[in-house]
């Protein structure tokens, strides 16, 4: 793995995207679209977490879409609550929830305000701040640092105190990264849920070693 720093990533991003540099978050309009589209197009982008003067950066390699009150796996299936209020708000904000008494999960709110939907960030490929991530995770194997929603939150020090953070700000944001060829994007049913499994709303970069769980062959639909 390349040892990158913020200057290197900034240079590479500017070279690829011009004015849309590493230090420029994706615009709110990116999130104000159908959730499936956002989930797919987040693959290859960079999730950036600023900790003081340091930056922890990972490439998004796996996502899941959760869409509206009619989606039984979506937290909004029970309607508007204090917990889900962020999902009903404007797009481009972080929805971070706590599960099983031990894990935090990061989501990006999508679609127009008033419609509850979000994209779960399931896995990252670590790019920068890897040694810090190892320390936070108390792990040395780089492939096990961020290959799961709870793991990546621990590696990037994301918890409920950041719930509602503006992803268009400078503390926690997503920026343009790498364009993933359509033939490398796989789509399956979501995992780790008991309801709504009929929806093929999980997206990942096929063959990427940082994807969480098994990259199942059965039921995989490659985007065209």
N, C-alpha and C positions, 0 to 999 in steps of 0.2 A: 504494500500500500504506500502511496506517495505521502511524504510528510509535507503537508501544506500549512501555510499560515494565512492570516487574513489578507495580507498583501498579495500573495499568490492567487488566492481565490478571487480577490477583487479584480486582478489583472485578467484572469481567465474569463470571468464573467463579462467584463467590459469588452474583451476581444470577441466574445460570442454574441453579446446582446447590446453593445453600444451603451446608450445612456442607462439602460436597465442593468445596473451593476449589482454586485453582491450586497452593497449597503443600501439598496433601494428595495423596499418591500413590494411584493405584488400589490397592485391597486385593488381597492375595494370592489371594483367592477369585476375582477376575476372571480370573486366569491359569489357575486350576485347573479348566479346562473344555475341551471339544473344541477343538482348535487352529483348525479352520476358523471356528468361532464367534468365537474371540478375534481372529483375523486380520481378520475383517469388522468387528467392533465396535471395533477400534483405529482405524479410519478416523475422522478428526475429532478424536481426542484430541490432547493436547499432550505432546510429548516435551520434557523440561526437563533441561538440563545446567548444573550450578552450577560456575562457575570463580571461586573466591574469593568476592568479593562480587557478582559478575556472574552473570546468568542468560542462557543462550542457549536460545531456545524456538522450536519449529517444530511445525506441525500435521501429523500423519501423514496422508498422502494415498494411500499405496500400500503394500501388504503382500503377503507370500507365506507360505503354510503349508508346513511340512516335518514329516512325520508318521511316526515310527516306523521300525523296521528294515526293514519291507517297502516303504518308499518309496525307490526307487533313487536319487533325487536328494538324499535326506537324508544328512547326515554319519554318522548312526547306522546306515546300511545295512550298514556293516562291523562293527557291534557296538560294544561298550564299549571305548573307548580313553582315554588321558589327554586327548586333544583333545576328545572328546565327553562326558567325564564330567559336565560341567555340564548337558548335556541330560538326563541320567538323574537329576539331582537334583530338589529341590523346585521348584515353579513360581514365577515372579516374579523370576527372576534373569537377568542379562545374559549372553548367550553371544556373545562377540566373537572372530571368527577372522580370520586374515590370509591373503589369496589373491594369487596372481600376483606375489608379492614386492613388492607396493606398496599394496594396498588392505585396509582393515579393514571388516568388516561386522557390524552390530549385530542381534542377535536377542533376543527375549524368550522364555524357557523357559515351556512350557505343560504342562498335563495333570498328573495325579498323579505323585508321585515314583516313579521306577523305569521310567516309560514315556518314551522319548526323543522329544521333539517341541519345536518352537519356531516362532516367527513372525519372519521376516526383515522388518526395516523397510526398504523399498525407496526411499521418497522422502518428503520433508517440504516443507511450504510455510513459509518463514522468517517468523517473527512478531516476534521480539525478538533483539537482538544482531546485527543484519544487518551492520553495519559490521565487527564482529569476525569474522563468518563470511567476509566478503569478504577480509579480511586473511589469515585462515587458509588460504583457498582460492586466494588471489592471483588473484581474479576480481572483475570489477565488475558483470557481468550477474547480477541477482538470480535469474533463472530457471535459471541453471546452477550455483547454489551447492549445492543439496541434492537435485537430481533424479536420484538414484542412490545405492545403498547405500554405495559407497566415498566418494562426494562428501560425503554427509551426515556420515559419520564424520570426515572431514577438517575440515569446517566446524565441527563441535562438539567437535573434539579428543578423539575416542574412539579408543582403541587397545587392544592386548592387556593393558595394565596394568589395565584396567577389567573384564576378563573375570571373571565371577563376582560382579559388583557387584549388590547387592540393589536391585531396582527399586522396592522399598517403602521405601527410605531417602531421603536428602536430597541425594545427589551426582548421581545420574542416575535419573530417574523419569518416569513417564507419569501424566498427570492428566486428568480429564474436561475436554473441550473443547467441541466443537460436535456436535450430533446431526445426522447426515447422513441425509436422506430415503432410503428404500429405493430409490426410482427413480433415484437418482444413484449407486448403488453398482453397479459393473460387475465381472464375474468372467470371467477367461480362464485359459488354461493358463499355467504359469509360464514365465518367459523366462530366457535366459542359461544354460540347462541342456541336456544331451544325453539324459538319461534321465528317465522319469516325466512326460513332456510331456502324457500323456493326462489327467492330473489337473488340473481347473480350479481351482487353489488360489491364484491371484493375484487380489487384490482392489484396486480403486482407485476414487477419486472421479472419475466420468466428467466430462470437460471441464475438469478442473483442469490449469492450465498447468505445474504442477510435477511431474507424473507422469513417471517415467522412460520412455525409449523411446517407441514408437508406441502410441497408444491404438487398437488394432486394432478394426475393426468386425466383421470375420469372426471368429466364434467367441465373441463377447462375449455373456455371459449376464447380464442385469440381474436383480437380486434382487427378489422380490416379497414 
